[in-house]
Amino acid sequence: MIIGGAASTTAATISELEARQAELESQQAEYQAKLNKSNSAVSEKQEEVDALVGQVESVTAEIQVCYQKISIYDKSIAEKQQAIDAANVEIDNNMNTLRQRIKTIYISGDVSALEIVMGAKDFTDFLDKLQLVQYVSDHDAELINGIKKKLNTISEEKKALEADKASLEEEHTTLTNKQDELTKLLDENKETLASLQSEANDAQMQLSISEEELSKLKPELQALVRQAQQQEAAAQQAAAAPSSSSDDEEEEIDYSDNGGGSSGGGGGYSAPSQIDAGDGWTWPIPGCYQITGGFGEGRSYESHGGTDIAASIGTPIYAANSGTVIDTSNDCSHSSAGVGGCNHGGGYGNHVWIQHDNGYQTIYGHMINTAVSTGEYVSKGQLIGYSGSTGWSTGPHLHFELRINGVRSNPMALFPSFG
């Protein structure tokens, strides 16, 4: 009899699986703690980045104000310079007039002001000439002095404007340097944030993988426990029954569980390595044939519009036929066990929607991520994404949907050889 040996082997396997289960549960706790810490760090770093963005925007606004002020000062300085130039021209003109008068007097005989007065015909003429000489002299002096005073005033105003402009330029330089420092700090914080987000994503992926392995391990462990119980019961029954064999002959008895289902959607179906219909359609997820939800199946919310195919996270998904990608979505964050109530992508989560010939369309839902973009032409059997549990999903699988002229149809009709 080899029953005892089989039971021993089963017990050893159960012990190993239980040890692995404990290890996975410990890993899950570790990954969850790491994920929580990473998410907290990401949140804190995001706040710092947001604050720095606000500071950069504020300094940039200050720099713009400085530019505007400097522009105003440039205009005022230019106006003062024009006034200075005009005053200088006026002084030059008056000086030329005075020189011309002196030259005229000199040419006429170098007659002095006294001689002009003494040459008067009478006393009345004397007074007139004396007043004329004095008027000319005082008028020129007053005119030139007035222009010089005005010129000095304008020059002082120009110097003050230039000093204010220089101060603004220093302020502008300071602000520009501050902007450069903040921008550099912002870039460094963005890099740190990206690194923290990557760590969080890694922790999430590790947690998802651990959860997936644990979810597969539990039913396997339960099956082995049931098998061990059956073997023990069979051994007890065999020991109690009279033996029909000779004492020297050992009977080999197989007590394995023969009541389990197949890996496919129909009982006892042995799935081929690939399903390829004669009219050009190919199975979208080779190696995965367990149907967990059929077309038209009643749900709490509506009739099921496609076929659900069980597949672990990250299993490659391929285009069932050639066509053009008319819609994609790739930013749903529910990548592992699913949340059951996420309406991202219309409930499909991360998905790919392909338009084929003759009004046929196929939809591939709940992916962990996609590998094609909207508008891209894909060939039959081309990789388009990886299975997951995003959107309205409670566990990893592929939702494979067929629409003909906009009407949902049973996608299994494309594969009559299935089952």
C-alpha positions in Angstrom: 0.0 0.0 0.0 1.3 3.5 -0.8 -1.5 5.4 0.9 0.7 6.4 3.9 3.4 7.8 1.5 0.8 9.8 -0.4 -0.6 11.2 2.8 2.8 12.1 4.0 3.6 13.9 0.7 0.3 15.8 0.8 1.0 16.8 4.4 4.5 18.1 3.5 3.0 20.0 0.6 0.4 21.5 2.8 3.0 22.5 5.3 5.1 24.1 2.6 2.1 26.0 1.2 1.1 27.2 4.7 4.6 28.4 5.2 4.5 30.2 1.9 1.1 31.7 2.8 2.5 33.0 6.1 5.5 34.5 4.2 3.2 36.1 1.6 1.0 37.6 4.3 4.1 39.0 6.0 5.2 40.4 2.7 1.8 42.0 2.1 2.0 43.7 5.5 5.5 44.9 4.6 4.6 46.1 1.1 1.5 47.8 2.5 3.5 49.7 5.1 6.0 50.6 2.4 3.2 51.8 0.1 1.6 53.9 2.9 5.0 55.4 3.7 5.7 56.1 0.0 2.3 57.6 -0.5 2.8 59.9 2.5 6.2 61.0 1.2 4.7 61.6 -2.2 1.9 63.7 -0.7 4.4 65.8 1.4 6.7 66.3 -1.6 3.8 67.3 -3.8 2.9 70.0 -1.3 6.5 71.3 -1.4 6.4 71.3 -5.2 3.1 73.1 -5.3 4.5 75.7 -2.9 7.6 76.2 -5.0 5.5 76.6 -8.1 3.6 79.3 -6.3 6.9 81.1 -5.3 8.2 80.9 -8.9 5.0 82.3 -10.3 5.1 85.2 -7.7 8.8 86.0 -8.4 8.0 85.9 -12.2 5.2 88.4 -11.6 7.6 90.7 -9.7 10.1 90.5 -12.5 7.4 91.6 -15.0 6.5 94.6 -12.8 10.2 95.5 -12.7 10.4 95.3 -16.5 7.4 97.7 -16.7 8.9 100.2 -14.2 12.2 100.2 -16.0 10.4 100.8 -19.3 8.7 103.8 -17.7 12.0 105.2 -16.4 13.6 104.7 -19.8 10.8 106.8 -21.3 11.1 109.5 -18.7 14.9 109.7 -19.0 14.6 110.0 -22.8 12.1 112.9 -22.4 14.5 114.6 -19.9 17.4 114.1 -22.3 15.3 115.7 -25.1 14.6 118.7 -22.8 18.4 119.0 -22.0 19.3 118.8 -25.7 16.7 121.5 -26.5 18.0 123.8 -23.7 21.5 123.4 -24.9 20.4 124.3 -28.4 18.7 127.4 -27.0 21.8 128.5 -25.1 23.9 127.9 -28.2 21.5 130.1 -30.2 21.5 132.9 -27.7 25.3 132.7 -27.4 25.6 133.0 -31.1 23.3 136.0 -31.2 25.4 137.7 -28.5 28.6 136.9 -30.3 27.1 138.4 -33.5 26.3 141.6 -31.6 29.8 141.9 -30.2 31.2 141.1 -33.7 29.1 143.9 -35.2 30.2 146.4 -32.7 33.8 145.3 -33.2 33.6 145.6 -37.0 32.0 149.1 -36.7 35.2 150.3 -34.9 35.4 148.5 -31.6 33.2 151.1 -30.1 32.6 150.6 -26.4 29.3 151.0 -24.7 30.5 154.3 -23.3 31.3 155.6 -26.7 27.9 154.6 -28.0 26.4 156.6 -25.1 28.7 159.6 -25.5 27.9 159.8 -29.2 24.4 160.8 -28.4 23.0 163.9 -30.2 21.3 165.2 -27.2 20.4 164.3 -23.7 17.3 162.5 -24.7 19.3 160.4 -27.2 21.8 159.8 -24.5 19.3 158.3 -22.2 17.8 156.2 -24.9 21.2 154.7 -25.9 22.2 154.1 -22.3 19.0 152.2 -21.7 19.4 150.2 -24.9 22.9 149.1 -24.0 21.9 148.2 -20.5 18.8 146.3 -21.8 20.7 144.3 -24.3 23.3 143.3 -21.7 20.8 142.5 -19.0 18.4 140.6 -21.4 21.2 138.3 -22.7 22.5 137.6 -19.3 19.0 136.9 -17.8 18.1 134.7 -20.8 21.3 132.7 -20.6 21.1 132.3 -16.9 17.5 131.2 -17.0 18.3 128.6 -19.6 21.2 127.4 -17.5 19.1 127.1 -14.4 16.5 125.2 -16.4 19.2 122.9 -17.8 20.6 122.3 -14.3 17.1 121.4 -13.0 16.5 119.0 -15.9 19.9 117.4 -15.4 19.3 116.8 -11.7 15.9 115.2 -12.5 17.6 113.0 -15.1 20.3 111.9 -12.6 17.5 111.0 -10.1 15.7 109.0 -12.7 18.9 107.2 -13.7 19.6 106.4 -10.0 16.1 105.0 -9.6 16.5 103.0 -12.7 19.8 101.6 -11.5 18.1 100.6 -8.2 15.4 98.8 -10.2 17.9 97.0 -12.3 19.6 95.8 -9.2 16.2 94.6 -7.9 15.6 92.9 -11.2 18.9 91.1 -11.1 18.2 90.0 -7.5 14.7 88.7 -8.5 16.1 86.9 -11.6 18.7 85.2 -9.4 16.0 84.2 -7.0 13.9 82.9 -9.8 16.8 80.8 -11.1 17.4 79.4 -7.6 13.7 78.6 -7.1 13.5 77.0 -10.6 16.5 74.8 -9.8 15.0 73.8 -6.5 11.7 73.1 -8.2 13.4 70.8 -10.7 15.2 69.0 -8.0 12.0 68.5 -6.0 10.2 67.3 -9.1 12.9 64.7 -9.7 12.5 63.6 -6.0 8.7 63.5 -6.4 9.1 61.3 -9.6 11.4 59.0 -7.7 9.0 58.7 -4.7 6.1 58.1 -7.1 8.2 55.4 -8.8 8.8 53.8 -5.4 5.1 54.0 -4.6 4.3 52.3 -7.9 6.9 49.6 -7.3 5.4 49.0 -3.8 1.9 48.8 -5.3 3.1 46.4 -8.0 4.8 44.2 -5.4 1.7 44.3 -3.2 -0.5 43.3 -6.2 1.8 40.4 -7.2 1.8 39.2 -3.6 -2.0 39.5 -3.4 -2.4 37.6 -6.7 -0.1 34.8 -5.6 -1.9 34.6 -2.3 -5.3 34.5 -4.0 -4.1 31.6 -6.1 -2.4 29.8 -3.2 -5.5 29.7 -0.9 -7.7 27.6 -3.2 -4.8 25.3 -3.9 -4.2 24.9 -0.2 -7.9 24.2 0.5 -7.9 21.6 -2.3 -4.9 19.8 -0.8 -6.5 19.9 2.7 -9.7 18.3 1.3 -7.5 15.8 -0.6 -5.6 14.9 2.6 -8.9 14.4 4.5 -10.2 12.1 1.7 -7.0 10.1 1.8 -7.2 9.8 5.5 -10.8 8.6 5.4 -10.0 6.2 2.6 -7.0 4.8 4.5 -9.2 4.2 7.6 -11.8 2.5 5.4 -9.2 0.3 3.7 -7.8 -0.7 7.1 -11.2 -1.7 8.4 -12.2 -3.7 5.2 -10.9 -7.4 4.7 -8.1 -7.5 2.2 -8.8 -9.3 -1.1 -5.2 -9.3 -2.1 -2.4 -11.7 -1.1 -0.2 -10.7 1.7 2.8 -10.3 -0.6 0.9 -8.0 -3.1 0.6 -4.2 -2.6 -2.4 -2.5 -4.1 -1.8 1.0 -5.5 -4.9 3.1 -5.0 -5.4 6.6 -6.5 -7.5 8.8 -4.2 -6.9 12.0 -6.1 -9.9 14.4 -6.6 -11.5 13.7 -9.9 -14.5 16.0 -9.5 -12.8 19.3 -10.3 -13.7 21.4 -13.3 -11.5 22.2 -16.4 -9.4 25.2 -17.0 -11.8 26.3 -19.7 -15.3 27.7 -19.7 -17.1 24.3 -20.4 -16.8 21.2 -18.2 -13.9 19.0 -19.2 -12.8 21.2 -22.1 -9.1 20.8 -23.0 -8.1 24.1 -24.5 -5.7 24.3 -27.4 -2.6 26.5 -27.2 -4.4 29.0 -29.5 -7.9 29.4 -30.9 -8.0 30.8 -34.4 -11.3 30.9 -36.2 -11.3 30.2 -39.9 -12.6 33.7 -40.8 -9.6 35.5 -39.4 -10.4 36.0 -35.7 -7.9 34.9 -33.1 -8.3 34.4 -29.3 -7.3 37.6 -27.6 -5.5 36.1 -24.6 -3.7 32.9 -25.5 -3.3 30.3 -22.7 -6.3 31.7 -20.7 -9.6 29.9 -21.4 -11.5 29.9 -18.2 -14.7 31.9 -18.7 -15.8 33.5 -15.5 -18.7 35.6 -16.9 -20.7 34.8 -20.0 -22.4 37.1 -22.5 -26.0 38.1 -21.4 -25.4 36.9 -17.9 -27.6 38.6 -15.4 -25.9 41.1 -13.2 -27.2 43.3 -10.4 -26.9 46.4 -12.5 -27.5 45.1 -16.1 -27.1 42.2 -18.5 -23.4 41.3 -19.1 -22.4 42.7 -22.4 -19.3 40.6 -23.1 -17.3 37.6 -22.1 -15.0 37.6 -19.0 -11.8 35.6 -19.3 -9.8 34.8 -16.2 -6.2 36.0 -16.4 -3.6 37.0 -13.9 -2.3 40.6 -13.8 0.2 41.4 -16.6 -0.9 38.7 -19.0 -0.4 39.9 -22.6 -3.6 40.7 -24.6 -3.6 40.7 -28.4 -5.9 42.1 -31.1 -8.5 39.6 -32.1 -8.4 41.0 -35.6 -6.8 43.8 -37.6 -8.4 47.3 -37.3 -8.0 50.8 -36.1 -7.9 51.8 -32.4 -10.8 54.3 -32.0 -10.5 54.7 -28.2 -8.1 54.0 -25.4 -7.8 54.8 -21.7 -4.7 54.2 -19.6 -4.8 56.3 -16.4 -7.0 54.2 -14.0 -5.1 53.5 -10.8 -7.0 50.4 -9.6 -4.6 47.8 -10.9 -4.9 44.7 -8.7 -7.8 43.3 -6.8 -10.3 45.9 -8.2 -12.7 48.0 -6.3 -16.0 47.0 -8.0 -17.3 50.5 -8.3 -14.8 52.5 -10.3 -16.5 54.1 -13.4 -13.2 55.0 -15.0 -13.4 54.6 -18.8 -17.1 54.0 -18.6 -16.5 51.1 -16.2 -14.1 49.5 -18.6 -11.1 51.0 -16.7 -8.0 51.0 -18.9 -9.1 49.6 -22.2 -8.6 49.4 -26.0 -11.5 49.8 -28.5 -10.8 48.6 -32.1 -12.9 49.2 -35.2 -12.7 46.3 -37.7 -14.2 45.7 -41.1 -18.0 45.1 -41.8 -19.1 47.1 -38.8 -17.4 44.9 -36.2 -15.9 46.4 -33.0 -14.1 44.7 -30.2 -13.4 46.1 -26.7 -10.7 44.8 -24.3 -11.5 46.1 -20.7 -9.9 46.2 -17.2 -6.3 46.2 -18.4 -3.5 47.2 -16.0 -2.1 49.2 -18.9 -2.4 49.5 -22.7 0.3 49.2 -25.4 -1.4 51.1 -28.3 -2.8 54.6 -28.8 -6.0 56.0 -30.3 -5.8 56.3 -34.1 -3.2 53.5 -34.4 -3.7 50.7 -36.9 -3.1 47.2 -35.3 -2.7 43.9 -37.0 -4.4 40.6 -35.9 -2.4 39.1 -33.0 -0.6 42.4 -32.2 0.1 43.1 -28.6 -2.3 45.8 -27.4 -2.0 45.7 -23.5 -1.9 43.6 -20.3 -4.6 42.2 -18.2 -5.5 43.8 -14.8 -8.5 44.7 -12.7 -9.2 48.4 -13.4 -12.6 50.1 -13.7 -15.7 48.2 -12.7 -14.0 45.0 -11.7 -13.5 42.8 -8.6 -10.6 40.7 -9.7 -8.0 40.3 -12.5 -9.6 39.3 -15.9 -10.2 40.4 -19.5 -13.6 41.7 -20.4 -13.8 40.9 -24.1 -16.7 42.5 -25.9 -18.0 42.4 -29.5 -20.3 44.9 -31.1 -21.7 44.5 -34.6 -23.0 47.8 -36.1 -23.1 49.2 -32.6 -25.1 46.3 -31.1 -23.5 44.1 -28.4 -23.2 40.5 -29.5 -21.8 37.3 -28.1 -18.1 37.3 -28.8 -17.9 33.5 -28.4 -19.8 33.2 -31.7 -16.5 34.2 -33.3 -15.0 31.0 -32.0 -17.3 28.1 -32.7 -14.6 25.5 -31.9 -14.3 26.7 -28.3 -15.7 24.1 -25.9 
